Structure formats: structure tokens, C-alpha cells
């Protein structure tokens, strides 16, 4: 069977969708009368029952308050549809080592598929909203505030190019800043310099010539060549890798851009240096210097672009390299100490790493309260001023070898550092005044998206672990929010109740902390019967702030609150678009496995009009996880939020699987813990999988929810893999649904999921876990679906294709639907609706309303 390479498949799919499905009955489907057989056989996008269409496509209310102006009067929202348009996803694109390029527009495909097409300003105190005019026919990406908050810059994406626009907040009018198009393949965001005068950007080079082809006239000029050179380079399976020298040439062509500073007032463009393969840029406050991270050769056929080498340099305004700040080598095989092979191209974490050695400069950043750079080196925080010579440094702070993050307060009076696991506050004017805030105060990273940081505490009810509240300014730099009197900061955390998780919900809180006395004052505390989460402060004293509130019966909304008061002003009016789901009856059962007494949990949702004694058809949807002990499993439940509203999300309705209850099914979500010694849990995978599912079936049948003879099972990714395993191990299920899975573990020979042994070290386990090798044992009708451009490691679409051919050859009841343009989770309305149509038709046919004739007919071509 011919399988197109990833770089070719995208352009081919622009003209033809591939469906390994039954013969066509009717190319146009109206869903009239809900003909399940017609739905399953139709070779074009179909739609599910009307109530599912409504729940999936009804626009959700945007309740977010995340992108605040510098004075925090306005919050900026990008508006548009909740799901993608199949036409945008189907726009021609190529894959180059994991980088998706819209070649027509010289940008990352993610900008082409943006579903944002408007900008709105919201004042939470008055409720006033103001629309910003944006160019017609463009999608919107990367909206950012100017440092003074008088302007908003954004990227406008047109079919043939992306351009920088700037909007005036007072008038709401937008203007194109430059007629030069962006080269937005690796650098996909824009930022103002800290003084607001410039926007640093990467532009399409002038006179760069035509794009390279695969040989003369597009005719390949030789074979693909690979040599091992006797090196051991174990790798996970990647969807997209460079294939030949022509791919390498195309990668350089589509990533080599011209660094430029665009003057916001005059709109003049100043080119800086020569075009380069730029992964990241970070300009100084005045635009006199730019930190530039370049992708470096050699390129590789073994790893994606995210693992290619890079060098971070400091350039002056002419493009001269002043110094090299950091280098990262090509990472083939084991990850290097100073790199993250999973970081996306252009991500700050991928571009701004140190050299990895103790003497290296780490946590390099522009000085947020002065000129030059700051960095951490051998237990010191150092200021490095222009012209950045060896002697242009001043030590600001001396600490231990565990010195880490450095950050300043928004009023510049206090520096905060992490040292030996504790957070320390240091007065800038007198560094002898140091206040150790302890290990319960965590300091997030100085650059948004870069490095570690604090988070909600997940422990006992008296936990005081909290993360320092920050605010973001121009350039993505973040500052500690400090009170106007310079005495207090704010912390956010969450009390969780450990083993009491089933009766007590986690409770977020916010405290003000006096850094000198360490006295805490509670500003916000979520009540026990509601989940209230802190969103954003409206001033540095945190006297007013925005929260979200929800309960298991009340949909989430945003509220304006004042410190020290229980009064609150509702800011949004969210709508429940799926009352059939949110009003359903919910049950939680503790199940005991007979062989060893292991206990685990199962959640059951049944239609809101279900009456005890009524046995429903059931669908189990699951995703196994590995644990070394029962105690580890039980601790994994501590994050459960019993006050969460069961809302059907807008972003990924295909994973909002509780929608099954709207179709008359009991929906069953069991934990399926796989237990074993550390590193060897999977040796017990098939045994635990079967025993756990047996126990689940007994529990839900005995509780009176389901008819044992009308049970289906399904899952996505690792859940799909486990679904097919279940169908080969058990005769209990009439049908299964498996999406984007891997069914032959010999195709992932160097590890998968939590398995770290390779195939040659644990061959019996790999073979035992491969349902492809037991395809003849499958009982029940199996529907498989797979995204044709699934770039998830270890779930190459070839697995579903080969599994389908095996089932075809064995005469099993099966179907396979291959979704064009989609990745590991579908993103468009067309695919989402189609999935649900075929899912419901499949389960209705083989679980809810089986007929003797259908039991004999295999749905194969």
C-alpha cells in the first residue's frame, strides 16, 4: 500500500480526501430520519443529530480577562469562531521536520488556521466594550499592548501574507505599520520595545528569489540516502522529518528572514544585519541591541527542527555580533543537559537556554529597571552594560550555587531571587536588606513561558504554598506586583484536602504578604461550596480583582470583587449550551478488583430523566495510567474538583465525551490503573486492563445503570490503543471506537507512553501489548478514525491503515475514517461534527439497536 510522505500529503489532500470507508450510497446527506447506515457510508462530511449540532456549534460566551492594558483599565479580547474552518486548514502547506509552512503566505500554518477575526476592549469596572476595527478578510494573531497602553499591535493574516498593524485605543482605528510582509514561520509573535518606539519583527527578505524545488523542474534527482555510521540513536517515531537535501534547502528558504525594527510613528523600516534563520528575537528597551537566536547547521534527518542546534547572539543596531550569549548543539539521541527536545521552534524556552555548565551565563534577560543585561553565573546576579565587554559587569547579588530566577517589583524598589529553594526579597537601594520569604513562596519565571515557576499547592488543608503574583509588560517581561507602599506582595495558591477529595473541593486563595514581617492577610478565599479562582488584579494593592466562580450546578462566570468584602459584581453572563449534559445525573462508584482487592473509581453519567431500574446501553470511555502502588493511584485523585461545572467546552467538543448522555447512553469513565514495579508497570498491562474492565462492568451492571448485553467501549490515542486491546481480550463489548491510536508496538521500538525500555529489552511486553497481533480475536464492531496529519509521537496513521487491512482480511466488522488536514485532535467544525455523526451511528447500529442482519454484515468495501 503506497503511503505518501508527510511533505507531500498536505498538497495532495488539498484536492482529495482519503476515506477507507464503505462504498458511497449518497454523496449528499441531509440527516433526514437519521439513517445510520447512510451516515456510516457517506464519503463526504456528515452531521450528527440536531441536538449535537446545536451543542457543538453554538458560540460560547468569552469570560476571559487575561490580556490587560498596562493601567489595567482595559482587557483585550480576540474574537471569532470557537472552531476552525476546514478551508483554512486545507490551505496548501508543507511539512519540514515538524515545521508546518504555509508557503503561499510565508508563515507558520498556525497563523493561517487562526479563527480570530476581531478585537474588542472590555472595561470590567464599567462594563463598557469597544470594538477595534481590523482589516476585512484577515485573521488576527498575537495582539499586544504598547507600554503606555495607548496602542495595540497585532498580526493581520491575509491569504498571501501577514502584516503588522497598530490600532489606536482611543479611536479604535487600525493602520498597517509596514507594507513589508512578515516571515512568520519560526517567529510568530510581535512585541513593542519597552520604550514603545519600535516593533521588532522578522520580514521576508528582499530579492530572495524563488523557492527551491525537489530537483530540476520538481523531478527528484536521486535516492534518499541514510547511513547509521554505527551510531546508536534511539528515537521516538516522528510524523515529520527532513527527507533529503531539497528539504534542507526549503527549510533554510522559509526560515531565513530579515530582522528589522519598525518605527511605530514614522512607519520606517530599519533592517538589522543580513537575513538569517532566526528562531527568536528580543530587543532592548531602546532598540539599540537585539538578542537573536539563530538556527544552526548541520540539519538532521533523525530529529525534528525543534532539536536542531542554535546560537544566541547579541547584535547591535547595525547587525554586528557583539558577543555570543549561548549555544545549543544538535540533539540527536539523548537530550542534552542544556536543551529541551520537545520545545517548539521559536519558543522562549527553546531559544533562551544557557550553556549548561556551572560557569555559563544563565537566565539572561534585559535589565527590567535599567540598561544592559542581567544574568546569573556561579552564584552571582550580574549586570552587564554596553558595550558588553569583559569588564562591563557589576555584581548585584551574591548567593549560593543554587541561585536561580531573578525578577523585580513593578515599582523597581525590590529584587526577588530564588536561592536554595527559597525566595528572597532584596531592596535595590540597600542590598544588605534581605528578607528570606521561605520555601512556601515560589517565584515564577521572569520571561512569560520561560522556565519553571510556582503553582497551586496540592497537599493538606493547611498548606501555605503560594506563587507570587506577576504582571506582564512590553516584551513579555514580568514583574512582581508590589503594593504602593512597597511593603507587600501577593501570593496565590490552592488548599487541597488530600484523601478527603471526594467530599471537599480544592479552595484557591490569595494572600498579601508583608515581606519584612512575613505577616499574611487573606484577600480572597474560595468558599467550600463553590470554586472561586483568582484571575487578575486591577491594581498593585490587589484591592480590586477579577475571579471566576462555578459550582457543580452553576456555570462559570467572571466576577469583580473587592478585598475585604463579600460583595461581587457579575461581569459575564455565560450560557449553558448543553443542558442535556450539564443537567445529567452523575454517580461515582468505588470498584474493587476481585483478585487482589485493589480499589479504584468509576464515574457514571446517565441522562437527566433516567429512572432507577431502567437499564441503558452503555459506553465506556477511558485512558489507562500507570502507578507503582495503590497509594500513588489514590494520590492522583487529590486534584479532583467536585465543584467544577460539567460544561461542554468550545475548544475540543470531540473530547467532550459526556455528550454521549444526550443520545440516551450511560456514559462510563473508569480509572484503569496499571500497577507494577517502577519501570515495569506494563508487564501487567493486559492482565490489569482485563481485570479492571471486568470489575467495571460488574459494578455498573449491578448498580442497575446498564444492560450488560448493550455495551460499547472507546478511547482516543492511548485510550484507542487500549480500546482495541480490550476488544481482543474480552467478549463483552458489542462495538468499539478507537481514534489516533497505535496498535502494533513493534512500530514504536524505542519506548511509548511511560514505557522506557526498548523493544529489544522487553520484547514479550511489547508483543503482549500489540492488539494487531490478536486481530483475529476481536469481538465486536470496531470503528477507527485517524487524522492524516497526526504529528503525535508514536501514533503514525500507518497503524490504523494496517489494522484496517488486517480486519478486512479477517472479515471483521470494521470501518476506518481518515480525516484530512487534522492533527492528533480535530480542530475544525467539519471534522468534529463528522466524528460525532459516525460515532453515534456506529453505537446506535451495534450497541443500542442491533439487528440480526447487521450482525452479519461487515462494513468494509
C-alpha positions in Angstrom: 0.0 0.0 0.0 1.5 3.3 -1.0 1.8 5.9 1.8 2.6 9.5 0.9 5.4 11.2 2.8 4.4 14.0 5.2 5.8 16.7 3.0 3.7 15.6 0.0 0.4 14.7 1.8 -0.7 18.2 2.5 -0.7 19.4 -1.0 -2.4 16.2 -2.3 -5.1 16.5 0.3 -6.0 19.9 -1.0 -7.7 18.2 -3.8 -8.7 14.8 -2.5 -9.8 13.5 0.9 -8.9 9.9 1.7 -11.5 7.7 3.4 -11.0 4.0 3.8 -14.8 3.6 4.3 -17.7 1.6 2.8 -18.9 2.3 -0.7 -20.9 5.5 -1.2 -24.6 5.5 -1.1 -25.4 9.2 -1.4 -22.8 12.0 -1.6 -25.2 14.4 0.0 -26.7 13.6 3.4 -29.5 15.6 4.9 -29.7 13.5 8.1 -33.4 13.3 7.5 -34.7 10.4 9.5 -31.2 9.8 10.8 -30.2 6.9 8.6 -27.2 5.4 10.5 -26.2 3.2 7.6 -26.1 6.1 5.2 -24.1 8.2 7.7 -21.5 5.5 8.0 -21.1 5.0 4.3 -21.2 8.6 3.0 -17.9 9.7 1.6 -18.3 13.4 2.4 -18.6 15.3 5.7 -21.8 14.5 7.5 -23.6 15.9 10.6 -24.9 14.2 13.8 -28.4 14.6 15.3 -29.6 18.2 15.6 -29.1 18.4 19.4 -25.4 17.5 19.0 -25.1 20.1 16.2 -26.5 22.7 18.5 -24.3 21.8 21.4 -21.1 21.8 19.3 -21.7 24.8 17.1 -23.4 27.3 19.5 -20.9 30.1 20.2 -19.6 30.1 23.8 -19.5 33.3 25.9 -16.0 34.6 26.3 -15.5 35.1 30.0 -11.7 35.6 29.8 -9.9 38.6 31.4 -6.2 37.8 30.6 -4.7 40.4 28.4 -4.8 43.6 30.5 -3.6 47.1 29.5 -0.7 48.5 31.5 -3.0 50.6 33.6 -5.4 47.6 33.8 -8.4 49.6 32.8 -9.0 47.6 29.6 -8.8 44.0 28.8 -8.2 42.9 25.2 -10.0 40.0 23.6 -9.5 38.5 20.2 -12.9 37.4 18.9 -14.0 34.9 16.3 -15.5 31.4 15.9 -14.8 28.7 18.5 -13.6 26.1 16.0 -11.5 26.2 12.8 -12.7 26.4 9.2 -11.8 23.4 7.1 -11.0 25.7 4.2 -8.2 27.4 6.2 -6.9 24.0 7.4 -6.9 22.8 3.8 -4.8 25.7 2.5 -1.7 24.4 0.8 1.2 23.7 3.3 4.3 21.6 3.6 6.0 19.9 6.5 9.7 20.4 7.1 10.9 18.5 10.1 7.9 19.3 12.2 7.6 22.9 11.0 4.3 23.5 9.1 4.7 26.2 6.5 2.0 28.0 4.5 4.3 28.5 1.5 2.0 31.0 -0.2 2.0 33.3 2.8 5.5 32.7 4.2 4.2 31.8 7.7 3.5 29.1 10.1 0.4 27.2 9.4 -0.9 28.1 12.8 -1.3 31.7 11.7 -3.2 30.6 8.6 -5.6 28.5 10.7 -6.3 31.2 13.3 -10.0 31.5 13.9 -9.8 35.0 15.4 -11.0 37.8 13.2 -11.8 40.7 15.6 -10.5 42.6 18.6 -12.6 44.0 21.5 -11.7 46.1 24.5 -13.6 45.4 27.8 -13.7 47.7 30.9 -14.6 45.4 33.8 -15.4 48.3 36.2 -18.0 50.0 33.9 -19.0 47.2 31.6 -18.1 49.3 28.5 -16.9 47.5 25.5 -15.2 49.0 22.5 -14.5 47.3 19.1 -11.2 47.8 17.3 -11.5 48.0 13.6 -9.4 45.3 11.8 -8.9 44.8 8.1 -11.6 42.8 6.3 -10.6 39.3 5.2 -7.8 38.9 7.7 -7.4 36.6 10.7 -5.8 38.1 13.8 -2.8 36.8 15.7 -0.5 38.0 18.6 -2.4 41.1 19.8 -0.1 43.0 22.3 -0.4 46.3 24.2 2.1 49.2 23.8 4.0 50.0 27.0 1.8 53.1 27.7 -1.4 51.3 26.8 -2.4 53.8 24.1 -2.0 51.3 21.2 -2.5 47.7 20.3 -0.3 45.9 17.8 -1.3 42.7 16.1 -0.6 40.5 13.1 -3.1 40.5 10.3 -3.0 37.3 8.2 -4.2 37.6 4.6 -4.3 34.7 2.2 -0.9 35.7 0.7 0.9 37.3 3.6 1.0 38.5 7.2 1.5 42.2 8.2 1.9 44.2 11.3 -1.0 46.5 12.2 -1.3 49.0 15.0 -4.6 50.2 16.5 -5.2 53.4 18.4 -7.1 52.5 21.6 -8.9 55.9 21.9 -10.3 55.9 18.4 -10.4 52.1 17.7 -8.9 52.7 14.3 -6.2 50.4 12.8 -3.4 51.2 10.4 -0.9 48.9 8.6 2.5 49.6 10.0 4.6 48.3 7.1 3.9 47.1 3.6 6.7 44.6 4.1 5.3 41.1 4.8 6.4 39.2 7.8 8.4 35.9 7.6 6.4 34.3 10.4 7.5 30.7 10.2 9.6 30.5 13.4 8.9 33.9 15.0 5.1 34.1 15.1 4.6 36.9 17.6 5.4 40.6 17.8 6.3 42.9 20.7 6.9 46.5 21.3 10.3 47.6 22.6 10.0 48.8 26.2 10.0 52.5 25.2 7.2 51.9 22.8 9.0 53.4 19.8 9.6 50.2 17.8 8.3 46.8 16.9 10.9 44.2 16.3 10.0 41.8 13.6 11.3 39.3 11.1 10.4 40.2 7.5 10.5 38.4 4.2 14.0 39.2 2.7 14.0 41.5 -0.3 15.0 39.8 -3.6 15.3 36.4 -2.1 14.4 34.5 -5.3 12.3 31.5 -6.0 11.7 28.7 -3.5 13.9 25.5 -4.0 12.3 22.6 -5.8 12.8 18.9 -5.4 15.2 18.6 -8.3 15.1 20.2 -11.7 11.5 21.0 -12.6 10.4 19.2 -9.4 11.8 15.9 -10.6 13.8 14.2 -7.9 17.5 13.9 -8.8 18.5 10.9 -6.7 17.6 8.5 -3.9 17.1 9.3 -0.2 20.4 8.4 1.5 20.8 7.2 5.1 23.8 5.8 6.9 23.9 4.7 10.5 27.7 5.2 10.9 27.4 2.6 13.6 25.9 5.2 16.0 23.1 4.3 18.4 20.4 7.0 18.1 17.2 5.7 19.7 14.3 8.0 18.8 10.6 8.1 19.2 8.6 8.0 16.0 8.1 11.5 14.5 5.5 12.3 11.9 7.6 14.8 10.0 11.4 14.7 9.5 13.5 16.3 6.7 13.9 13.7 3.9 16.7 14.9 1.6 18.9 17.9 0.6 16.0 19.6 -1.1 14.0 19.6 2.2 17.0 21.2 3.9 17.2 23.9 1.2 13.4 24.6 1.6 13.8 24.8 5.4 16.5 27.4 5.0 14.5 29.3 2.4 11.3 29.5 4.5 13.1 30.4 7.8 15.8 32.8 6.7 14.3 36.3 7.4 15.4 39.9 7.7 15.5 41.2 11.3 14.0 44.7 11.3 12.9 47.5 13.7 9.7 49.2 12.5 9.2 52.7 13.8 5.7 52.9 15.2 5.3 56.7 14.4 7.1 57.1 11.1 6.5 53.5 9.9 10.0 53.4 8.6 11.7 50.1 8.5 15.3 49.7 9.6 17.0 46.4 8.5 19.4 44.9 11.1 22.1 42.8 9.7 21.8 40.2 7.0 19.0 37.7 6.6 19.4 34.7 9.0 17.5 31.6 10.1 16.0 33.4 13.2 14.2 31.4 15.8 13.7 34.1 18.4 14.3 37.9 18.9 14.3 40.1 22.0 15.1 43.8 21.6 16.5 46.1 24.3 14.2 48.8 25.7 15.6 51.4 23.2 16.1 49.1 20.2 19.9 49.7 20.3 20.6 46.0 20.7 18.8 42.7 19.9 19.2 39.3 21.3 18.9 37.0 18.3 18.7 33.2 18.4 19.7 31.6 15.0 19.0 28.0 14.0 22.4 26.5 13.0 23.5 23.7 10.8 24.1 20.8 10.5 20.5 19.8 9.9 19.3 16.3 10.7 17.2 13.5 9.2 16.8 11.8 12.6 15.1 14.5 14.7 12.7 17.4 14.1 13.7 21.0 13.8 12.9 21.6 17.4 16.0 19.6 18.3 18.3 21.4 15.8 21.2 23.4 17.1 21.1 27.1 17.8 23.2 30.1 18.8 22.1 33.1 20.8 23.9 36.3 19.9 23.8 39.9 20.9 23.5 42.2 17.9 23.9 45.9 17.7 21.6 48.1 15.6 23.8 47.5 12.5 23.6 43.7 12.8 27.1 43.4 14.2 27.5 40.4 16.6 28.7 41.9 19.9 29.0 38.6 21.7 27.7 35.1 21.8 25.4 34.5 24.8 24.6 30.8 24.5 24.9 27.8 22.2 22.9 24.7 21.9 24.2 21.7 19.9 22.1 19.5 17.6 20.3 17.0 19.9 20.3 13.5 18.3 19.7 10.7 20.8 19.6 11.6 24.5 18.6 15.2 25.2 21.5 17.5 26.0 21.7 19.0 29.5 21.0 22.4 28.2 18.2 21.7 25.8 14.6 20.5 25.7 14.0 18.4 22.6 10.2 18.9 23.0 10.3 22.7 22.9 8.6 24.2 19.8 10.7 26.2 17.4 10.8 29.8 18.4 9.5 29.1 21.9 11.3 31.2 24.5 12.3 28.1 26.4 14.0 26.7 23.3 15.8 29.8 22.5 17.0 31.3 25.7 18.8 28.5 27.5 22.3 28.8 28.9 25.3 26.7 28.1 24.5 24.1 30.8 27.9 24.3 32.6 28.2 25.9 36.1 30.3 28.8 34.7 27.7 29.6 32.0 25.6 32.7 31.9 22.1 31.6 32.9 18.6 33.3 33.0 19.8 36.0 30.6 17.4 38.9 30.3 17.3 42.6 29.6 17.6 44.6 32.8 14.0 45.5 33.6 14.8 48.6 35.6 17.9 49.9 33.7 20.2 49.4 30.8 22.1 46.3 29.7 21.6 42.7 30.5 21.2 40.7 33.7 22.4 37.1 34.1 23.1 34.5 36.8 26.6 33.0 36.9 28.3 30.9 39.6 26.1 32.1 42.5 26.0 35.7 41.4 23.5 38.0 39.8 25.4 40.2 37.3 24.5 43.4 35.5 26.2 43.6 32.1 26.3 47.1 30.4 27.1 48.2 26.9 29.5 47.8 25.1 29.3 44.4 26.8 33.0 43.8 27.2 34.6 41.5 29.8 34.9 44.4 32.3 31.5 46.0 31.8 29.9 44.0 34.7 28.7 44.7 38.2 27.8 42.1 40.7 24.3 42.9 42.1 23.9 40.0 44.4 25.9 37.0 45.7 24.2 33.8 46.7 24.7 30.1 46.7 25.4 27.8 43.8 21.6 27.1 43.6 20.8 30.7 42.7 18.1 30.8 40.1 15.4 33.2 38.9 15.8 37.0 39.3 12.9 39.4 39.0 12.0 42.9 40.1 8.9 44.5 41.6 6.8 46.7 39.3 8.0 49.8 41.1 11.7 48.8 40.8 12.3 49.0 44.5 12.8 45.4 45.2 14.6 42.5 43.6 13.4 38.9 44.1 15.6 35.9 43.7 15.3 32.1 44.2 18.2 30.6 46.1 18.4 27.1 47.5 14.7 26.5 47.1 13.7 29.7 48.9 12.5 33.1 47.6 14.5 36.1 48.9 13.5 39.8 48.6 16.3 42.3 48.3 16.0 46.1 48.5 17.6 47.6 45.4 19.0 50.7 47.1 20.4 48.7 50.0 21.2 45.1 49.1 22.1 44.3 52.7 18.3 44.4 53.4 17.4 40.9 52.5 14.2 39.1 53.5 14.0 35.3 53.2 10.4 34.5 52.4 11.0 30.8 52.7 10.2 27.8 50.6 6.5 28.2 50.6 6.8 31.3 48.4 7.6 30.3 44.8 8.7 32.7 42.1 7.6 32.0 38.5 10.0 32.8 35.6 10.9 36.3 34.5 10.0 35.7 30.9 6.5 34.6 30.1 6.6 30.9 29.1 10.3 30.5 30.1 11.4 28.1 32.8 9.7 26.8 35.9 7.6 28.6 38.5 5.2 28.1 41.3 1.8 26.7 41.2 -1.2 25.7 43.3 -0.4 23.6 46.3 -1.7 20.1 46.1 -1.4 18.9 49.7 -3.0 19.1 53.1 -5.7 21.6 54.0 -3.3 23.9 56.0 -0.9 24.3 53.0 0.5 27.8 52.6 2.4 27.1 49.4 1.8 30.0 47.0 3.1 31.6 43.8 4.0 35.2 43.6 1.5 37.2 41.6 3.1 38.9 38.5 2.2 41.4 35.8 3.4 41.3 32.2 4.7 44.4 30.4 6.1 45.1 26.9 8.4 42.4 25.5 6.8 39.7 27.6 8.8 40.8 30.7 7.1 40.1 34.0 7.3 41.9 37.3 6.3 41.1 40.8 3.2 43.0 41.8 4.1 45.1 44.9 1.8 47.3 46.9 2.1 51.1 46.5 3.8 51.4 49.9 6.5 49.0 48.8 5.8 46.6 51.7 3.6 43.8 50.4 3.4 41.3 47.6 0.6 38.9 46.8 0.6 35.1 46.6 -1.9 32.7 45.1 -2.3 29.1 46.0 -4.9 26.3 46.5 -5.8 24.3 49.5 -6.5 20.7 48.6 -7.8 18.1 51.0 -5.9 15.0 50.2 -7.8 11.9 51.0 -11.0 13.9 51.5 -11.1 14.9 47.8 -14.5 13.2 47.2 -16.3 15.4 49.8 -14.1 18.6 49.9 -13.2 20.6 46.8 -9.9 22.4 46.3 -10.1 26.0 47.5 -8.0 28.7 45.8 -6.8 31.6 47.9 -4.9 34.9 47.6 -2.8 36.4 50.4 -1.0 39.7 50.8 2.4 39.1 52.3 4.4 41.7 54.2 8.0 40.9 53.1 9.6 42.3 56.2 7.3 40.9 59.0 6.1 37.9 56.9 2.6 38.7 58.1 -0.1 37.4 55.8 -3.5 38.9 55.2 -6.1 36.8 53.3 -7.5 38.7 50.3 -9.6 36.0 48.6 -10.7 32.6 49.8 -12.9 30.3 47.8 -15.9 29.1 49.7 -16.4 25.4 50.4 -19.5 25.1 48.2 -18.1 26.9 45.2 -14.9 27.0 43.2 -13.7 30.6 43.0 -10.4 31.2 41.2 -8.3 34.4 41.0 -7.9 35.8 37.5 -6.4 39.3 37.6 -5.8 42.2 40.0 -6.9 45.7 38.9 -4.3 47.5 40.9 -1.0 46.8 42.7 -2.6 46.8 46.1 -5.0 44.0 44.9 -7.8 46.0 46.3 -10.0 45.0 43.4 -9.7 41.9 41.3 -11.4 39.6 38.9 -12.3 36.0 39.8 -14.3 33.2 38.2 -17.0 31.3 40.1 -18.6 28.0 39.4 -20.1 25.0 41.2 -21.3 21.6 40.0 -24.7 23.2 39.3 -23.6 26.8 38.3 -21.9 27.6 35.1 -18.6 29.5 35.3 -18.8 33.3 35.1 -16.4 36.2 35.8 -17.0 38.5 38.8 -15.4 41.7 40.1 -14.5 41.7 43.7 -13.0 44.0 46.3 -10.6 42.9 49.0 -12.2 42.5 52.4 -15.7 42.4 51.1 -18.0 39.6 50.1 -19.8 41.8 47.6 -19.2 40.9 43.9 -20.3 42.3 40.6 -21.1 39.8 37.8 -19.2 40.7 34.7 -20.3 38.0 32.3 -23.5 36.0 31.5 -22.4 32.6 30.4 -24.8 30.3 28.7 -25.3 26.6 29.2 -25.4 25.3 25.6 -25.7 21.7 26.6 -28.3 21.3 29.4 -28.8 17.7 28.3 -25.2 17.1 29.5 -24.8 19.5 32.4 -28.2 18.5 33.9 -27.4 14.8 33.6 -27.3 12.6 36.7 -23.8 11.9 38.0 -22.6 8.9 40.1 -19.2 8.0 41.5 -18.6 4.3 42.3 -15.6 2.7 44.1 -14.8 -0.6 42.4 -12.9 -3.5 44.0 -10.9 -5.8 41.8 -11.7 -9.4 43.0 -8.2 -11.0 42.5 -6.3 -8.7 44.8 -8.8 -6.3 46.4 -7.4 -3.3 44.5 -9.9 -0.4 44.7 -10.3 2.3 42.0 -13.0 4.8 41.0 -15.6 4.9 38.2 -17.7 7.9 37.2 -21.1 7.3 35.6 -23.2 9.9 33.9 -26.8 9.0 32.9 -29.5 11.1 31.2 -31.3 13.6 33.4 -34.6 11.7 33.0 -33.1 8.3 33.9 -35.2 6.3 36.4 -33.7 3.6 38.7 -34.5 0.2 37.3 -34.0 1.4 33.7 -31.1 -0.3 32.1 -29.4 1.8 29.4 -27.0 1.0 26.6 -23.6 2.0 27.9 -20.4 3.5 26.5 -17.1 3.2 28.4 -14.6 5.8 27.5 -11.2 5.5 29.2 -7.4 6.2 29.2 -5.3 3.8 31.4 -2.5 5.2 33.6 0.5 3.5 35.3 1.2 3.5 39.0 3.8 1.9 41.2 1.4 1.4 44.1 -2.3 1.8 45.2 -1.2 4.8 47.3 0.2 6.5 44.2 -3.0 5.9 42.4 -5.1 7.3 45.2 -2.9 10.5 45.4 -3.6 11.1 41.8 -7.2 11.7 42.7 -6.4 14.5 45.1 -6.7 17.1 42.3 -10.3 16.2 41.6 -12.6 19.3 41.8 -16.0 18.3 42.9 -17.2 21.9 42.5 -16.4 22.0 38.8 -19.3 22.7 36.4 -19.7 20.0 33.8 -19.6 22.4 30.9 -19.1 21.2 27.3 -16.0 23.1 26.2 -15.9 25.1 23.0 -12.3 24.2 22.1 -12.5 20.4 21.7 -16.0 19.1 21.7 -14.8 15.8 20.2 -13.2 15.2 23.5 -16.2 16.4 25.5 -17.3 12.8 25.5 -20.1 13.3 28.1 -22.2 14.3 25.0 -23.0 10.6 24.8 -25.7 11.0 27.5 -27.6 13.3 25.2 -28.0 10.3 22.9 -29.5 8.0 25.5 -26.4 6.2 26.7 -25.0 5.7 30.1 -21.5 7.2 29.9 -18.9 5.5 32.0 -15.5 6.9 32.8 -13.4 4.4 34.8 -9.9 4.9 36.1 -7.9 2.0 34.7 -4.8 1.9 36.8 -2.0 -0.4 35.7 0.2 -1.4 38.6 3.7 -2.7 38.7 7.3 -2.1 39.8 8.8 1.2 38.7 9.8 1.0 35.0 8.0 -2.4 34.6 4.3 -1.5 35.0 3.5 -2.6 31.5 4.4 -6.1 32.3 1.0 -6.3 33.9 -0.8 -4.2 31.3 -3.0 -6.8 29.6 -3.8 -8.6 33.0 -4.8 -5.3 34.8 -6.7 -4.0 31.7 -8.9 -7.0 31.5 -9.4 -7.4 35.3 -10.2 -3.7 35.7 -12.7 -3.7 32.9 -14.4 -6.8 34.2 -14.8 -5.2 37.6 -16.2 -2.0 36.0 -18.7 -4.0 34.0 -19.9 -5.9 37.1 -20.2 -2.6 39.1 -22.2 -0.6 36.6 -24.5 -3.6 35.8 -25.0 -4.5 39.4 -25.8 -0.8 40.1 -28.6 -1.0 37.6 -27.3 1.6 35.1 -26.7 -0.6 32.0 -27.7 -3.6 30.1 -24.7 -6.0 30.0 -25.6 -7.0 26.5 -25.5 -3.5 25.2 -22.1 -2.2 26.0 -19.6 -0.2 23.8 -16.1 1.0 24.6 -14.0 3.8 23.2 -11.0 6.0 23.6 -8.5 8.3 21.9 -4.8 8.0 21.4 -3.5 5.7 24.2 -7.2 5.1 25.0 -7.7 4.0 21.4 -4.8 1.6 21.7 -6.4 0.3 25.0 -9.8 0.0 23.4 -8.6 -2.3 20.7 -6.6 -4.3 23.3 -9.9 -4.7 25.3 -11.8 -5.9 22.2 -9.1 -8.6 21.7 -9.1 -9.7 25.3 -12.8 -9.6 26.2 -16.0 -10.7 24.5 -18.2 -8.2 26.5 -18.4 -5.3 24.0 -20.6 -5.1 21.0 -18.7 -2.2 19.5 -15.7 -0.1 19.9 -14.4 3.4 18.8 -10.7 3.9 18.6 -9.1 7.2 17.4 -5.5 8.2 16.5 -4.1 5.1 18.2 -1.1 2.8 17.7 -1.9 -0.9 17.6 1.5 -2.5 16.8 4.1 -1.8 19.4 6.9 -3.0 17.1 6.3 0.3 15.2 7.4 2.2 18.4 10.5 0.1 19.3 12.2 2.7 21.5 9.5 3.4 24.0 6.0 4.7 24.3 3.8 6.4 26.9 5.5 5.6 30.2 7.5 2.6 28.8 11.2 3.5 28.8 12.5 0.0 27.9 13.0 -0.6 24.2 11.5 -3.4 22.2 14.8 -5.4 22.5 14.8 -5.2 26.2 11.1 -6.0 26.8 10.1 -7.9 23.7 7.5 -10.0 25.4 5.8 -6.9 26.9 5.8 -5.1 23.5 4.2 -8.1 21.8 1.7 -8.8 24.5 0.5 -5.2 24.3 0.1 -5.2 20.5 -3.6 -5.8 19.6 -2.6 -6.0 16.0 -1.1 -9.5 16.8 -4.5 -10.6 18.2 -6.7 -9.0 15.5 -8.3 -12.4 14.8 -9.6 -12.4 18.4 -11.5 -9.1 18.1 -15.2 -9.4 19.1 -17.5 -6.5 18.4 -17.6 -4.0 15.6 -14.6 -1.6 15.5 -14.7 1.9 14.2 -11.3 3.5 13.8 -10.6 7.1 12.9 -7.3 8.8 12.4 -6.1 12.3 11.4 -4.0 12.1 8.3 -1.5 14.7 9.6 -1.3 13.3 13.1 2.1 14.5 14.4 1.9 13.0 17.8 4.9 10.8 18.6 4.0 7.2 18.3 0.6 7.3 16.6 1.6 7.4 12.9 -1.5 6.9 10.7 0.1 3.8 9.2 -1.0 1.9 12.3 -4.7 2.5 11.6 -4.3 1.7 7.9 -2.5 -1.6 8.6 -5.0 -2.5 11.3 -7.9 -1.9 9.0 -6.3 -4.1 6.3 -5.9 -6.9 8.9 -9.5 -6.7 9.9 -10.6 -6.6 6.2 -8.6 -9.7 5.5 -10.1 -11.5 8.5 -13.7 -10.4 7.6 -14.2 -8.5 10.8 -16.8 -5.8 11.2 -14.9 -2.6 10.9 -14.6 0.9 9.4 -11.8 3.4 9.1 -12.3 7.2 8.6 -9.2 9.3 7.8 -9.6 13.0 8.4 -7.8 15.4 6.1 -5.7 18.3 7.4 -6.3 17.4 11.0 -3.7 16.7 13.7 -3.9 14.5 16.8 -7.1 16.1 17.9 -9.5 17.5 15.4 -9.8 21.3 15.2 -12.5 22.1 12.7 -16.2 22.1 12.9 -16.5 19.9 9.8 -14.4 17.1 11.3 -15.9 17.5 14.8 -19.4 17.1 13.6 -18.5 14.3 11.3 -16.9 12.4 14.1 -19.9 12.6 16.3 -22.2 11.6 13.4 -20.3 8.4 12.7 -19.7 7.7 16.4 -23.4 7.8 17.2 -24.4 5.9 14.0 -21.9 3.2 14.9 -23.0 2.8 18.5 -26.7 3.0 17.6 -26.2 0.3 15.0 -24.2 -2.2 17.0 -25.0 -1.4 20.7 -28.3 0.4 21.1 -30.4 -1.1 18.3 -28.6 -4.2 16.9 -30.4 -6.1 14.2 -29.7 -9.7 13.1 -28.9 -8.7 9.5 -26.4 -6.1 10.7 -24.7 -8.6 12.9 -23.7 -10.5 9.8 -22.7 -7.6 7.5 -19.2 -6.3 7.6 -18.9 -2.6 6.9 -15.9 -3.0 4.5 -15.5 -2.0 0.9 
